[in-house]
Amino acid sequence: MPKDLYDVAIIGCGPAGLQAAIHAGSKKAKVIAFGKAYKSSLYKAHIANFCCHEKVVLGKDILETGRKQAESFDALFLEEDIIETTNENNLFSLKTESGKNFTSRTLILSMGVARKKLGAKGEKGLVGRGVSYCVDCDANFYKGLDVAVVGNESAAATGAVTLLSYAKTVYLICRKLMITDTLHGQLKNSQVKIIQNTWVKEVIGTNEVEGVLLKNGEMVKVNGIFVELGAKGAMELAANLGVVFDAETLNCIETNKKQETNIPGLYAAGDISGRPWQIAKAVGEGCVAGIQAAEYAKKFANS
């Protein structure tokens, strides 16, 4: 067994993740949560329809209070993105953007859903024909080809490095990289061609992607473009775990009433488990996931 083994690991520090941490912690489980509160869709929101809050409450305040509650139950928070997940010998291994590794008996995915698109001309019409939003899902289709990754954060940086094992040439297009020194070092020592201080103005192509026109006027010829804005999303992190996604949308994880996925010990809660995208639903599902994960970990430890 790993020396520093957690009972419950949580990816995402929005309302679902925080409630899961509170309830798992209250069950005396050893809890660790990953994520950055300011990236939660709730952070800048004004909430006026949440039970027991008569007046408008700031999402930021809810998140800060929730974290303090979870910490009162000894939950540990690490403000880093998770860039890799694996499941071996019934244990979940997590790697952070700074290269730290953690192991847990259970894992709760509560990082929300990917809603960010480039909004560039030509993007929508070429989705699935060269425009992708998941490196881990589609990298294999670009063996020996030229590709571009667009983004400023950990998802883009790690995606670009991953694509080096498949593509002939990999460009990383960014306004300004906002990543850890570890990721900076990986990029510097890699063959990724970084194009900074600009953005994609238009995706070029008729039936498939042929290139991208940048706002600085430069044209970059590529066969594919990967849009990776922010941290690693649920689709990417779950790709290696065998998680079943909703068959129609492929952007939410299927769960039962216990928030269990098809993988033993793996749970999902909040926006990532489907609509409605509401704080009340997220909190309720986080509660269930936290309790179930803690109980599963306890049985696991005693078996």
C-alpha positions as CSV (number, residue, x, y, z in Angstrom):
1,M,0.0,0.0,0.0
2,P,1.2,3.6,-0.7
3,K,2.6,5.2,2.4
4,D,0.4,8.3,2.2
5,L,-3.0,6.8,1.2
6,Y,-6.2,8.8,1.3
7,D,-9.7,7.4,1.7
8,V,-11.4,10.0,-0.6
9,A,-9.9,12.2,-3.3
10,I,-12.0,14.9,-4.8
11,I,-11.3,16.8,-8.1
12,G,-13.1,20.1,-8.1
13,C,-13.8,22.7,-5.4
14,G,-17.2,23.9,-6.4
15,P,-20.3,23.3,-4.4
16,A,-20.4,19.6,-5.2
17,G,-16.8,19.0,-4.3
18,L,-17.0,21.0,-1.1
19,Q,-20.1,19.3,0.1
20,A,-18.6,15.9,-0.7
21,A,-15.5,16.9,1.4
22,I,-17.7,18.0,4.3
23,H,-19.7,14.8,4.4
24,A,-16.8,12.5,3.8
25,G,-14.8,14.3,6.5
26,S,-17.6,14.0,8.9
27,K,-17.5,10.3,8.4
28,K,-13.9,10.4,9.6
29,A,-12.5,9.7,6.2
30,K,-9.1,11.0,5.2
31,V,-10.0,13.5,2.5
32,I,-7.9,15.5,0.0
33,A,-9.5,17.9,-2.6
34,F,-7.9,19.4,-5.7
35,G,-8.8,22.5,-7.6
36,K,-9.0,26.3,-7.6
37,A,-12.1,28.0,-6.3
38,Y,-11.9,30.9,-8.7
39,K,-12.4,28.5,-11.6
40,S,-15.8,27.3,-10.3
41,S,-18.7,28.7,-12.3
42,L,-20.2,29.7,-8.9
43,Y,-17.3,31.9,-8.0
44,K,-18.5,35.1,-9.7
45,A,-22.2,34.3,-9.5
46,H,-24.9,36.0,-7.4
47,I,-27.3,33.4,-5.9
48,A,-30.9,34.4,-5.2
49,N,-32.7,31.1,-5.3
50,F,-30.8,28.9,-2.9
51,C,-32.7,27.3,0.0
52,C,-32.3,29.1,3.4
53,H,-30.6,32.2,1.9
54,E,-33.3,34.9,1.8
55,K,-31.0,37.6,0.4
56,V,-28.7,37.4,-2.5
57,V,-25.5,35.7,-1.6
58,L,-22.2,35.8,-3.5
59,G,-20.9,32.6,-4.9
60,K,-17.4,33.4,-3.7
61,D,-18.7,33.6,-0.1
62,I,-20.4,30.3,-0.4
63,L,-17.2,28.6,-1.6
64,E,-15.0,30.2,1.1
65,T,-17.5,29.1,3.8
66,G,-17.7,25.6,2.4
67,R,-13.9,25.2,2.4
68,K,-13.7,26.3,6.0
69,Q,-16.4,23.8,6.9
70,A,-14.6,21.0,5.1
71,E,-11.3,21.9,6.7
72,S,-13.0,21.8,10.2
73,F,-13.4,18.0,9.4
74,D,-9.7,17.8,8.5
75,A,-10.1,17.8,4.7
76,L,-6.9,18.8,3.0
77,F,-7.1,21.2,0.0
78,L,-4.4,21.5,-2.7
79,E,-4.8,24.4,-5.1
80,E,-3.5,22.5,-8.1
81,D,-5.0,21.0,-11.3
82,I,-4.9,17.3,-11.8
83,I,-3.4,16.4,-15.1
84,E,-3.5,12.6,-15.0
85,T,-5.6,9.9,-13.4
86,T,-5.1,6.1,-13.4
87,N,-6.8,3.2,-11.6
88,E,-4.7,0.2,-10.7
89,N,-5.1,-2.5,-8.1
90,N,-8.4,-0.8,-7.0
91,L,-6.5,2.4,-6.1
92,F,-6.8,5.8,-7.9
93,S,-3.5,7.5,-8.6
94,L,-3.5,11.3,-9.3
95,K,-0.8,13.5,-10.7
96,T,-0.9,17.3,-10.2
97,E,0.4,20.0,-12.6
98,S,3.5,20.4,-10.4
99,G,4.3,16.7,-10.6
100,K,3.1,15.6,-7.2
101,N,1.5,12.1,-6.9
102,F,-1.3,11.1,-4.6
103,T,-3.2,7.8,-4.1
104,S,-6.8,7.2,-2.8
105,R,-9.2,4.4,-2.2
106,T,-12.0,6.4,-3.9
107,L,-12.3,9.3,-6.3
108,I,-15.1,11.9,-6.7
109,L,-15.2,13.8,-10.0
110,S,-16.9,17.2,-9.4
111,M,-15.0,19.6,-11.7
112,G,-18.1,20.7,-13.7
113,V,-18.5,20.6,-17.4
114,A,-16.5,22.1,-20.2
115,R,-18.4,25.1,-21.6
116,K,-15.5,27.1,-23.1
117,K,-15.2,27.3,-26.8
118,L,-12.8,29.6,-28.7
119,G,-15.6,31.4,-30.4
120,A,-13.4,31.8,-33.5
121,K,-14.8,32.0,-37.0
122,G,-15.0,28.5,-38.6
123,E,-14.7,26.6,-35.3
124,K,-18.2,25.4,-35.0
125,G,-18.5,24.0,-38.5
126,L,-15.3,22.0,-38.2
127,V,-15.9,20.3,-34.9
128,G,-15.1,16.6,-35.4
129,R,-13.4,17.4,-38.7
130,G,-10.2,18.7,-37.2
131,V,-11.4,20.7,-34.2
132,S,-11.3,18.7,-31.0
133,Y,-11.8,19.5,-27.3
134,C,-10.0,16.4,-25.9
135,V,-6.4,15.5,-26.5
136,D,-6.5,12.2,-24.7
137,C,-9.6,11.2,-26.7
138,D,-8.4,12.2,-30.2
139,A,-4.6,12.3,-30.3
140,N,-4.4,9.0,-32.0
141,F,-6.1,10.4,-35.1
142,Y,-3.2,12.8,-35.8
143,K,-0.3,10.4,-36.1
144,G,2.4,12.0,-38.3
145,L,0.3,15.2,-38.8
146,D,0.7,18.8,-37.8
147,V,-1.5,20.1,-35.0
148,A,-2.1,23.1,-32.8
149,V,-3.2,23.3,-29.2
150,V,-4.8,26.5,-28.0
151,G,-4.9,27.6,-24.3
152,N,-3.0,29.3,-21.6
153,E,-3.2,26.8,-18.7
154,S,-2.3,23.3,-17.6
155,A,-4.7,21.5,-20.0
156,A,-3.1,23.1,-23.0
157,A,0.5,22.6,-21.8
158,T,0.1,18.9,-20.9
159,G,-2.0,18.3,-24.1
160,A,0.8,19.7,-26.2
161,V,3.4,17.5,-24.6
162,T,1.1,14.5,-25.0
163,L,0.6,15.2,-28.7
164,L,4.4,15.0,-29.3
165,S,4.1,11.2,-29.1
166,Y,1.6,11.2,-32.0
167,A,1.9,14.3,-34.2
168,K,4.7,15.4,-36.5
169,T,4.7,19.0,-35.3
170,V,2.9,20.5,-32.3
171,Y,2.2,24.2,-31.9
172,L,1.0,25.7,-28.6
173,I,-0.9,29.0,-29.2
174,C,-1.4,31.1,-26.1
175,R,-1.8,34.7,-24.9
176,K,0.3,34.1,-21.9
177,L,1.2,30.8,-20.2
178,M,-0.2,30.5,-16.7
179,I,1.4,27.2,-15.6
180,T,3.7,25.8,-12.9
181,D,7.5,25.9,-13.2
182,T,7.4,22.1,-13.7
183,L,5.2,22.4,-16.8
184,H,7.3,25.3,-18.0
185,G,10.4,23.1,-17.8
186,Q,8.7,20.2,-19.7
187,L,7.7,22.6,-22.5
188,K,11.2,24.2,-22.6
189,N,12.8,20.8,-22.9
190,S,10.3,19.5,-25.5
191,Q,9.9,20.0,-29.3
192,V,6.6,21.9,-28.8
193,K,6.7,25.2,-30.8
194,I,5.2,27.9,-28.6
195,I,3.5,30.9,-30.2
196,Q,2.8,33.5,-27.5
197,N,1.0,36.8,-27.2
198,T,-1.7,36.0,-29.8
199,W,-4.9,34.0,-30.2
200,V,-6.9,32.2,-32.9
201,K,-8.9,34.5,-35.1
202,E,-10.2,32.0,-37.6
203,V,-10.1,28.2,-38.1
204,I,-9.4,27.7,-41.8
205,G,-10.9,24.8,-43.8
206,T,-13.8,23.6,-46.0
207,N,-14.4,19.9,-45.2
208,E,-11.6,19.6,-42.6
209,V,-9.1,21.8,-40.8
210,E,-6.4,23.2,-43.0
211,G,-4.9,25.8,-40.7
212,V,-5.5,28.6,-38.3
213,L,-5.3,32.4,-38.8
214,L,-3.9,34.2,-35.8
215,K,-4.8,37.6,-34.5
216,N,-1.2,38.8,-35.2
217,G,-1.8,38.0,-38.9
218,E,0.2,34.8,-39.0
219,M,-1.2,31.7,-40.7
220,V,-0.3,28.3,-39.3
221,K,-1.0,25.3,-41.4
222,V,-2.2,22.4,-39.3
223,N,-4.4,19.3,-39.8
224,G,-6.0,19.6,-36.4
225,I,-6.6,22.1,-33.6
226,F,-7.2,21.1,-30.0
227,V,-9.0,23.7,-27.8
228,E,-7.8,23.2,-24.2
229,L,-9.0,26.1,-22.1
230,G,-8.3,25.9,-18.4
231,A,-7.7,22.8,-16.4
232,K,-8.1,19.2,-17.5
233,G,-11.8,18.4,-17.9
234,A,-13.8,15.4,-16.8
235,M,-13.7,13.9,-20.3
236,E,-9.9,13.9,-20.4
237,L,-9.3,12.8,-16.8
238,A,-11.9,10.0,-17.1
239,A,-10.6,8.8,-20.5
240,N,-8.1,6.3,-19.0
241,L,-10.6,5.1,-16.3
242,G,-13.2,3.6,-18.6
243,V,-16.0,5.9,-17.3
244,V,-19.3,5.7,-19.2
245,F,-20.6,9.0,-20.4
246,D,-24.0,10.0,-21.5
247,A,-24.5,8.5,-25.0
248,E,-26.2,11.5,-26.5
249,T,-24.1,14.5,-25.3
250,L,-20.8,12.8,-24.2
251,N,-20.3,15.7,-21.8
252,C,-21.7,14.3,-18.6
253,I,-21.0,11.1,-16.6
254,E,-23.7,8.5,-16.0
255,T,-24.3,7.8,-12.3
256,N,-26.9,6.0,-10.2
257,K,-28.7,7.4,-7.2
258,K,-25.6,6.8,-5.0
259,Q,-23.6,8.9,-7.5
260,E,-21.7,5.8,-8.4
261,T,-20.2,5.4,-11.9
262,N,-19.6,2.2,-13.7
263,I,-16.2,2.0,-12.0
264,P,-16.1,0.7,-8.4
265,G,-14.9,3.5,-6.0
266,L,-15.4,6.2,-8.6
267,Y,-18.2,8.8,-8.1
268,A,-19.4,11.9,-9.9
269,A,-21.4,14.9,-8.6
270,G,-22.6,18.3,-9.7
271,D,-22.7,19.7,-13.2
272,I,-20.6,16.8,-14.6
273,S,-23.4,14.3,-13.8
274,G,-26.0,16.2,-15.9
275,R,-28.5,19.0,-15.8
276,P,-29.9,21.1,-14.2
277,W,-26.8,23.1,-13.6
278,Q,-27.9,24.4,-10.2
279,I,-26.1,24.8,-6.9
280,A,-28.9,22.9,-5.0
281,K,-28.4,19.8,-7.2
282,A,-24.6,20.0,-6.9
283,V,-24.8,20.2,-3.1
284,G,-27.2,17.3,-2.8
285,E,-25.2,15.1,-5.1
286,G,-22.0,16.1,-3.4
287,C,-23.5,15.1,0.0
288,V,-24.5,11.6,-1.4
289,A,-21.1,11.1,-3.1
290,G,-19.1,12.1,0.0
291,I,-21.1,9.7,2.2
292,Q,-20.9,6.8,-0.2
293,A,-17.2,7.3,-1.0
294,A,-16.4,7.4,2.8
295,E,-18.4,4.2,3.4
296,Y,-16.8,2.4,0.4
297,A,-13.3,3.4,1.6
298,K,-14.0,2.1,5.1
299,K,-15.2,-1.3,3.8
300,F,-12.1,-1.3,1.5
301,A,-9.8,-0.7,4.4
302,N,-11.4,-3.4,6.5
303,S,-11.5,-6.0,3.8
